[in-house]
Amino acid sequence: MIVANDMVRDSRVDRHADTLGMNGHDVTVLCVRTSRTTPEERKAHYLIVRRRDPLRELFERRMCAKAVSRAGRSSANGSGRASSFRNVVRTLSQISLAATFDTMMVRSARRLNADVYVCNDLYTLRVGTFMKLFGRRVIYDSHELYPDLVTGTPPYLRRLIRHVESLLIRSADIVTTVNDFIALELSSRYGIPHPTVIMNCPRTPASLPTTRHRAERRKVVLYSGTFWQERGLENVVLACGYLRKDVQVVFRGEGAIEAKLREMSRGLENCVIEKPVPMAEVIPKAAEADVGIIPYLPTTLNNVYASPNKLFEYLQAGLPIIGSDLPFIRKVIVEHDVGSVFDPFDPKDIARAMNLVTQDEILESKRANVKKIRSRFSWEIESKKLLDAVSGLSYRSTVARRASVLSDLGRPA
């Protein structure tokens, strides 16, 4: 399995690797080494192998330094010429990063000599396509609509990424993704069979906390996850000015806009920002809250079709959900009557949803509905799709490799 992060907080890849290892496959996750990680790490059912990417490390250090230097001053808008120059530099940087990443990963992937390569997102599919030349099987697990991931991506670059994905996706023996909306888009966009949908559902926890450890008896609305732009978190902070006195918002996580959220929430007694917890504690800690919130903004097609991990984590924690009125989020919340949707651009409407669902009678009703559907959105269900896909490819790959070896020996397969 190949992934372009350091595997510290990638719950999807961790879940897939662990499940495959538990079911008899020899699994190695090939990923990037960072300052907070070790070259190798042995998990219960799989091995993580990390490789250094010096050019990426250099770029990340420079980006951090620039972010710090900008923190204390306002940035003026540059001229059109300067902006165009920055776009060219950014594009060349991305090409350089891709080239060094591919070189490092291809070398490592060849040494591993696996039967099946699972490529997580487009950034790693280039490596899988190369291994396809050696007769290996490839699964493309598309977590996102990659060309539509970032707001402000120049049209020419979006077209280029689509063209690259269109070429590479055909090298995959199987394409998997996270929900039916993205599956339909990939199928329509690239003329491929409907991808296998494996939702980001966590395992059903054996037990959950039965009490909420808070000094004050308040209804807690929890956001658990990364603090990124375009997730609508700023509007949630603004919504705190319209909440009932017994409702409190808790942000649990870290990320690029953490400093901004802390500044915005200064003086707000009903808005708390907490550090993230280890992956194993995400659901038990979430269960101490009352409601989960997903305020994603529909700024890109990828965001419009999002099915965030936190949605399923909230369900497994037994929490009703309030979320942006976006297709997949609405489908789960409205069809199963487990919460309420809102306009993520409108802080007053976000506050309306929070005030509504945290009312005692409504809260209990939504909790009861969550209990009814938890088992439908569990890894116990979704894991079967992964095992079927990989087992079929592993069998075909092993047969093909055995036939190749026997042919080299001059014996019938």
C-alpha positions as CSV (number, residue, x, y, z in Angstrom):
1,M,0.0,0.0,0.0
2,I,1.5,3.4,-1.1
3,V,0.5,6.7,0.6
4,A,2.0,10.2,0.4
5,N,1.8,11.0,4.1
6,D,3.7,9.7,7.2
7,M,0.9,7.4,8.4
8,V,0.5,9.1,11.8
9,R,-3.2,10.0,11.3
10,D,-4.4,8.3,8.2
11,S,-7.3,6.3,9.6
12,R,-8.5,4.9,6.2
13,V,-5.1,3.4,5.2
14,D,-4.5,2.1,8.7
15,R,-7.9,0.4,8.8
16,H,-7.4,-1.1,5.3
17,A,-3.9,-2.4,6.1
18,D,-4.9,-3.8,9.5
19,T,-7.9,-5.6,8.0
20,L,-5.9,-7.1,5.1
21,G,-3.1,-8.2,7.6
22,M,-5.7,-9.8,9.9
23,N,-7.0,-11.8,7.0
24,G,-3.8,-13.5,5.9
25,H,-2.2,-11.0,3.6
26,D,1.4,-9.8,4.1
27,V,0.9,-6.0,4.1
28,T,3.5,-3.3,3.9
29,V,2.6,0.4,3.9
30,L,5.1,2.5,2.0
31,C,5.0,6.1,2.9
32,V,7.0,9.3,3.7
33,R,9.3,9.8,6.6
34,T,9.0,13.0,8.6
35,S,10.7,14.5,11.7
36,R,8.1,12.9,14.0
37,T,8.4,9.4,12.6
38,T,10.8,6.4,12.5
39,P,12.1,4.6,9.3
40,E,10.0,1.5,10.2
41,E,7.1,0.8,12.5
42,R,5.6,-2.6,13.2
43,K,1.8,-2.5,13.8
44,A,-0.3,-5.4,15.0
45,H,-1.0,-6.8,11.5
46,Y,1.2,-4.8,9.1
47,L,4.5,-3.1,8.6
48,I,5.1,0.6,7.9
49,V,8.2,1.5,5.8
50,R,9.0,5.2,5.6
51,R,11.3,6.8,3.1
52,R,12.9,10.3,3.3
53,D,12.0,12.9,0.6
54,P,14.6,15.6,1.1
55,L,13.1,18.0,-1.5
56,R,9.7,17.8,0.1
57,E,11.3,18.5,3.5
58,L,13.1,21.5,2.1
59,F,9.9,22.9,0.7
60,E,7.9,22.3,3.9
61,R,10.5,24.1,6.0
62,R,10.4,27.1,3.6
63,M,6.6,27.1,3.7
64,C,6.6,27.1,7.5
65,A,9.1,29.9,7.6
66,K,7.0,32.0,5.2
67,A,3.9,31.3,7.3
68,V,5.6,32.5,10.4
69,S,7.0,35.7,8.7
70,R,3.5,36.5,7.5
71,A,1.8,36.0,10.8
72,G,2.7,39.4,12.2
73,R,1.9,41.5,9.1
74,S,-0.8,42.0,6.6
75,S,-0.1,40.8,3.1
76,A,-0.9,43.2,0.3
77,N,-2.2,41.8,-3.0
78,G,0.6,41.6,-5.6
79,S,0.4,42.8,-9.2
80,G,-1.0,40.5,-11.8
81,R,2.5,40.0,-13.2
82,A,3.8,38.9,-9.7
83,S,0.8,36.7,-9.2
84,S,1.4,35.0,-12.6
85,F,5.1,34.5,-11.7
86,R,4.1,32.9,-8.4
87,N,1.8,30.5,-10.2
88,V,4.6,29.5,-12.5
89,V,7.0,29.0,-9.6
90,R,4.4,27.0,-7.7
91,T,3.7,24.7,-10.7
92,L,7.4,24.1,-11.3
93,S,7.8,23.3,-7.6
94,Q,5.0,20.8,-7.7
95,I,6.5,19.1,-10.8
96,S,9.9,18.9,-9.0
97,L,8.2,17.5,-5.9
98,A,6.4,14.9,-7.9
99,A,9.5,13.8,-9.8
100,T,11.5,13.3,-6.6
101,F,8.6,11.5,-4.8
102,D,8.1,9.2,-7.8
103,T,11.8,8.3,-8.0
104,M,12.0,7.5,-4.3
105,M,8.7,5.5,-4.2
106,V,9.3,3.5,-7.4
107,R,12.7,2.4,-6.2
108,S,11.2,1.3,-2.8
109,A,8.2,-0.3,-4.5
110,R,10.4,-2.4,-6.7
111,R,12.4,-3.6,-3.7
112,L,9.2,-4.7,-1.9
113,N,8.2,-6.7,-5.0
114,A,4.5,-7.1,-4.0
115,D,1.8,-9.0,-5.8
116,V,-0.7,-6.1,-5.5
117,Y,-0.1,-2.4,-5.1
118,V,-2.8,-0.3,-3.5
119,C,-2.3,3.3,-4.6
120,N,-4.0,5.8,-2.2
121,D,-4.9,8.9,-4.3
122,L,-3.6,10.2,-7.5
123,Y,-0.2,11.2,-6.1
124,T,0.8,7.5,-5.7
125,L,-1.0,6.1,-8.8
126,R,2.0,7.1,-11.0
127,V,4.1,4.6,-8.9
128,G,1.4,1.9,-9.4
129,T,1.3,2.5,-13.1
130,F,5.1,1.9,-13.3
131,M,4.8,-1.4,-11.3
132,K,2.0,-2.4,-13.8
133,L,4.8,-2.6,-16.4
134,F,6.3,-5.5,-14.3
135,G,3.0,-7.4,-14.4
136,R,1.8,-6.4,-10.9
137,R,-1.8,-5.8,-10.0
138,V,-2.9,-2.3,-9.1
139,I,-5.8,-0.9,-7.0
140,Y,-6.5,2.8,-7.2
141,D,-8.2,4.0,-4.0
142,S,-9.4,7.5,-4.8
143,H,-10.1,9.3,-1.5
144,E,-10.9,12.6,-3.2
145,L,-11.7,14.2,-6.5
146,Y,-8.1,15.1,-6.9
147,P,-8.3,17.7,-9.8
148,D,-11.0,19.5,-7.8
149,L,-9.4,19.4,-4.4
150,V,-8.1,22.9,-4.0
151,T,-9.9,26.2,-4.5
152,G,-8.1,28.6,-6.9
153,T,-6.4,25.8,-8.9
154,P,-5.7,27.4,-12.3
155,P,-8.0,26.0,-15.0
156,Y,-5.0,24.8,-17.1
157,L,-3.6,22.9,-14.1
158,R,-7.0,21.3,-13.4
159,R,-7.3,20.2,-17.0
160,L,-3.7,18.8,-16.8
161,I,-4.4,16.9,-13.6
162,R,-7.6,15.5,-15.2
163,H,-5.7,14.4,-18.3
164,V,-3.1,12.7,-16.2
165,E,-5.7,10.9,-14.0
166,S,-7.6,9.8,-17.2
167,L,-4.4,8.1,-18.5
168,L,-3.3,6.6,-15.2
169,I,-6.7,5.3,-14.0
170,R,-6.8,2.9,-16.9
171,S,-3.8,1.1,-15.5
172,A,-5.7,0.1,-12.4
173,D,-7.3,-3.3,-12.2
174,I,-9.8,-2.1,-9.7
175,V,-10.8,1.5,-8.7
176,T,-12.3,2.1,-5.2
177,T,-13.5,5.3,-3.7
178,V,-15.4,6.7,-0.6
179,N,-19.0,7.2,-1.7
180,D,-21.4,6.8,-4.6
181,F,-21.3,10.5,-5.6
182,I,-17.6,10.4,-6.3
183,A,-17.9,7.0,-7.9
184,L,-20.5,8.3,-10.4
185,E,-18.3,11.3,-11.1
186,L,-15.2,9.2,-11.8
187,S,-17.1,6.8,-14.0
188,S,-18.7,9.6,-16.0
189,R,-15.5,11.7,-16.2
190,Y,-13.2,8.9,-17.4
191,G,-15.5,6.3,-18.9
192,I,-14.6,3.5,-16.5
193,P,-16.8,0.9,-14.8
194,H,-18.5,2.1,-11.6
195,P,-15.8,2.1,-8.9
196,T,-16.2,-0.1,-5.8
197,V,-17.4,2.1,-2.9
198,I,-15.7,1.5,0.4
199,M,-17.0,4.1,2.9
200,N,-14.7,5.5,5.6
201,C,-16.6,3.8,8.4
202,P,-14.7,2.9,11.6
203,R,-15.1,-0.3,13.6
204,T,-18.0,-0.5,16.0
205,P,-16.5,0.2,19.4
206,A,-16.9,-2.5,22.0
207,S,-18.2,0.0,24.5
208,L,-18.6,3.8,24.9
209,P,-18.4,6.1,27.9
210,T,-21.8,6.3,29.7
211,T,-21.1,9.6,31.5
212,R,-19.9,13.0,30.2
213,H,-16.9,14.3,32.2
214,R,-17.7,18.0,32.4
215,A,-18.0,20.2,35.5
216,E,-20.8,22.3,33.9
217,R,-23.9,20.6,32.5
218,R,-23.8,22.0,29.0
219,K,-24.8,20.6,25.7
220,V,-21.5,20.1,23.8
221,V,-21.3,20.4,20.0
222,L,-18.0,18.8,18.8
223,Y,-15.9,19.4,15.7
224,S,-13.2,16.7,15.6
225,G,-10.6,16.9,12.9
226,T,-8.1,19.0,11.0
227,F,-8.4,22.8,11.1
228,W,-8.2,23.6,7.4
229,Q,-9.5,26.4,5.2
230,E,-12.8,25.7,3.5
231,R,-14.1,23.6,6.3
232,G,-16.3,26.4,7.5
233,L,-14.8,26.5,11.0
234,E,-14.6,30.3,11.1
235,N,-18.4,30.5,10.6
236,V,-18.9,28.1,13.5
237,V,-17.0,30.4,15.8
238,L,-19.2,33.3,14.6
239,A,-22.3,31.2,15.3
240,C,-21.3,31.0,19.0
241,G,-22.6,34.5,19.4
242,Y,-26.2,33.2,18.7
243,L,-26.2,30.1,20.9
244,R,-28.3,29.4,23.9
245,K,-26.4,29.8,27.2
246,D,-26.3,26.0,27.8
247,V,-24.7,25.2,24.5
248,Q,-20.9,25.0,24.0
249,V,-18.8,24.4,20.9
250,V,-15.6,22.3,21.2
251,F,-13.0,22.2,18.4
252,R,-10.7,19.2,18.9
253,G,-7.8,19.0,16.5
254,E,-5.0,21.0,14.9
255,G,-4.1,22.5,11.6
256,A,-3.2,25.5,9.4
257,I,-5.9,27.9,10.8
258,E,-5.6,27.0,14.5
259,A,-4.1,30.4,15.4
260,K,-6.9,32.2,13.5
261,L,-9.6,30.2,15.3
262,R,-8.0,30.9,18.7
263,E,-7.8,34.6,17.9
264,M,-11.5,34.6,16.7
265,S,-12.7,32.7,19.8
266,R,-10.8,34.9,22.3
267,G,-13.4,36.1,24.9
268,L,-16.0,33.6,23.8
269,E,-16.8,31.5,26.9
270,N,-18.9,29.0,24.9
271,C,-16.1,28.2,22.4
272,V,-13.2,25.8,23.4
273,I,-10.2,24.6,21.3
274,E,-8.6,21.3,22.4
275,K,-5.6,19.4,21.1
276,P,-6.3,16.2,19.1
277,V,-6.3,12.8,20.7
278,P,-4.7,9.5,19.3
279,M,-6.7,7.7,16.6
280,A,-7.7,5.0,19.0
281,E,-9.3,7.5,21.3
282,V,-11.2,9.6,18.7
283,I,-14.5,7.8,19.1
284,P,-14.5,7.2,22.9
285,K,-13.6,10.9,23.4
286,A,-16.3,12.0,20.9
287,A,-18.9,10.0,22.8
288,E,-18.5,12.5,25.7
289,A,-20.1,15.2,23.6
290,D,-23.7,15.6,22.7
291,V,-23.7,16.5,19.0
292,G,-21.2,16.3,16.1
293,I,-20.8,19.1,13.6
294,I,-19.6,19.0,9.9
295,P,-19.5,22.6,8.5
296,Y,-17.7,22.0,5.2
297,L,-18.1,24.8,2.6
298,P,-19.1,23.8,-1.0
299,T,-16.1,25.7,-2.5
300,T,-14.9,22.8,-4.7
301,L,-16.6,19.8,-6.3
302,N,-14.6,17.7,-3.9
303,N,-16.1,19.4,-0.9
304,V,-19.6,19.3,-2.4
305,Y,-19.3,15.4,-2.6
306,A,-17.4,15.0,0.6
307,S,-18.1,12.1,3.0
308,P,-15.8,13.0,5.9
309,N,-14.4,10.4,8.3
310,K,-15.9,12.4,11.2
311,L,-19.4,11.8,10.0
312,F,-19.0,8.0,10.6
313,E,-17.0,8.6,13.7
314,Y,-19.8,10.7,15.2
315,L,-22.3,7.9,14.3
316,Q,-20.2,5.2,16.0
317,A,-19.9,7.5,19.0
318,G,-23.7,7.6,19.2
319,L,-23.9,11.4,18.4
320,P,-26.6,13.1,16.4
321,I,-25.1,15.2,13.6
322,I,-25.6,18.7,12.2
323,G,-23.9,19.4,8.9
324,S,-23.7,21.4,5.8
325,D,-26.5,20.9,3.3
326,L,-24.3,19.0,0.8
327,P,-25.4,15.8,-1.1
328,F,-23.8,12.9,0.9
329,I,-24.0,14.7,4.3
330,R,-27.7,15.5,3.7
331,K,-28.3,11.9,2.5
332,V,-27.2,10.4,5.8
333,I,-28.6,13.1,8.1
334,V,-32.0,13.6,6.5
335,E,-32.8,10.1,5.2
336,H,-32.1,8.6,8.7
337,D,-33.4,11.6,10.7
338,V,-30.2,11.7,12.8
339,G,-29.8,15.5,13.0
340,S,-30.2,18.7,10.9
341,V,-28.6,20.4,8.0
342,F,-27.7,24.1,7.6
343,D,-26.3,26.7,5.3
344,P,-22.5,26.6,6.1
345,F,-22.0,30.3,4.9
346,D,-24.6,31.6,7.4
347,P,-23.5,31.7,11.1
348,K,-27.1,32.3,12.2
349,D,-28.3,29.2,10.4
350,I,-25.5,27.2,11.9
351,A,-26.6,28.4,15.4
352,R,-30.2,27.6,14.6
353,A,-29.3,24.0,13.9
354,M,-27.2,23.7,17.0
355,N,-29.9,25.2,19.2
356,L,-32.5,23.0,17.6
357,V,-30.8,19.6,17.9
358,T,-29.5,20.2,21.5
359,Q,-33.0,20.6,22.9
360,D,-33.6,17.7,25.2
361,E,-36.5,16.0,23.5
362,I,-35.1,16.4,20.0
363,L,-31.7,15.3,21.2
364,E,-33.0,12.1,22.7
365,S,-35.1,11.3,19.5
366,K,-32.0,11.8,17.3
367,R,-29.9,9.6,19.5
368,A,-32.4,6.8,19.3
369,N,-32.3,7.0,15.5
370,V,-28.5,7.0,15.5
371,K,-28.6,3.7,17.5
372,K,-30.8,2.2,14.8
373,I,-28.4,2.8,11.9
374,R,-24.9,2.5,13.6
375,S,-24.4,-1.0,12.3
376,R,-25.1,0.0,8.7
377,F,-22.2,2.5,8.8
378,S,-19.5,0.2,10.3
379,W,-16.2,-1.3,9.2
380,E,-17.6,-4.7,9.8
381,I,-19.8,-4.1,6.8
382,E,-17.4,-2.1,4.6
383,S,-14.4,-4.4,5.1
384,K,-16.0,-7.2,3.2
385,K,-15.8,-5.2,0.0
386,L,-12.1,-4.5,0.5
387,L,-11.3,-8.2,1.2
388,D,-13.2,-9.3,-1.9
389,A,-11.4,-6.9,-4.1
390,V,-7.9,-7.6,-2.9
391,S,-8.3,-11.4,-2.5
392,G,-9.4,-11.7,-6.1
393,L,-6.5,-9.7,-7.4
394,S,-4.0,-11.5,-5.1
395,Y,-5.2,-14.9,-6.4
396,R,-4.9,-13.9,-10.1
397,S,-1.5,-12.3,-9.5
398,T,-0.1,-15.4,-7.7
399,V,-1.3,-17.6,-10.5
400,A,0.2,-15.4,-13.1
401,R,3.6,-15.2,-11.3
402,R,3.6,-19.0,-10.8
403,A,2.9,-19.5,-14.5
404,S,5.7,-17.1,-15.4
405,V,8.3,-18.9,-13.1
406,L,7.3,-22.3,-14.5
407,S,7.5,-21.0,-18.1
408,D,11.1,-19.7,-17.4
409,L,11.9,-23.3,-16.2
410,G,10.5,-24.8,-19.3
411,R,7.7,-26.6,-17.5
412,P,3.9,-26.4,-18.1
413,A,2.0,-24.1,-15.7
